[in-house]
Amino acid sequence: MPASQLPAKSRRADTENIPNNTEAEQVPIQVMVPPSVRRQLAIMSAERGESLRTVVLRALGGIGIKIPASQLVDRRGRRPGKTNGTR
């Protein structure tokens, strides 16, 4: 039976059995989205002054994925004296 036909409760991940990874451990994830979705994410990221990663992690948190607060910080390196959007 396809997951889309299962009851909502059955489709949810069993978060009790997911190991708690260390903060340093990261794994890549890649998804294909329509160009309009990518543009909206880029605009939201710029308006909020957050990385695309942070915007996506916040969205995942909004659907019930447990995201540690320590992961919702901008991890991009910045040079001293530079402000966002300038060269």
LINVEN-V208489 format. One record per residue. N is the residue number from 0. SS is DSSP state (h for helix, s for strand, l for the rest). PHI is phi in radians with two decimals (* if undefined). D_LAST is the distance of its C-alpha to the last C-alpha in whole Angstrom. Layout:
# LINVEN-V208489
N&SS&PHI&D_LAST ; N&SS&PHI&D_LAST
This chain:
# LINVEN-V208489
0&l&*&53 ; 1&l&-1.09&49 ; 2&h&-1.00&47 ; 3&h&-1.14&47 ; 4&h&-1.69&51 ; 5&l&-1.34&51 ; 6&l&-1.02&51 ; 7&h&-0.91&48 ; 8&h&-1.08&49 ; 9&h&-1.29&49 ; 10&h&-1.35&46 ; 11&l&-1.19&44 ; 12&l&-1.19&43 ; 13&l&-1.40&45 ; 14&h&-1.23&43 ; 15&h&-1.18&46 ; 16&h&-1.78&46 ; 17&l&-1.48&42 ; 18&l&-1.13&41 ; 19&l&-1.52&39 ; 20&l&-1.25&36 ; 21&l&-1.23&34 ; 22&l&-1.08&31 ; 23&l&-1.29&30 ; 24&l&-1.39&31 ; 25&l&-2.36&29 ; 26&l&-2.27&30 ; 27&l&-1.35&28 ; 28&l&-2.44&29 ; 29&l&-2.33&29 ; 30&l&-2.31&30 ; 31&l&-1.64&30 ; 32&l&-2.27&29 ; 33&l&-1.10&29 ; 34&h&-0.93&26 ; 35&h&-1.13&27 ; 36&h&-1.20&27 ; 37&h&-1.06&24 ; 38&h&-1.11&22 ; 39&h&-1.10&24 ; 40&h&-1.13&22 ; 41&h&-1.12&19 ; 42&h&-1.13&19 ; 43&h&-1.06&21 ; 44&h&-1.05&18 ; 45&h&-1.16&16 ; 46&h&-1.11&18 ; 47&h&-1.53&19 ; 48&l&1.19&16 ; 49&l&-2.04&18 ; 50&l&-1.23&17 ; 51&h&-1.04&19 ; 52&h&-1.01&22 ; 53&h&-1.14&22 ; 54&h&-1.06&23 ; 55&h&-1.16&26 ; 56&h&-1.09&27 ; 57&h&-1.09&28 ; 58&h&-1.13&29 ; 59&h&-1.10&32 ; 60&h&-1.07&33 ; 61&h&-1.16&34 ; 62&l&-1.82&36 ; 63&l&1.81&38 ; 64&l&-1.32&36 ; 65&l&-1.33&36 ; 66&l&-2.07&32 ; 67&l&-1.09&32 ; 68&h&-0.99&30 ; 69&h&-1.14&28 ; 70&h&-1.54&27 ; 71&l&-1.66&25 ; 72&l&-2.04&22 ; 73&l&-1.28&19 ; 74&l&-1.70&19 ; 75&l&-1.28&15 ; 76&l&-1.34&14 ; 77&l&-2.20&11 ; 78&l&-1.41&11 ; 79&l&-1.01&12 ; 80&l&1.54&11 ; 81&l&-1.68&7 ; 82&l&-1.96&8 ; 83&l&-1.05&9 ; 84&l&1.58&7 ; 85&l&-2.01&4 ; 86&l&-2.02&0
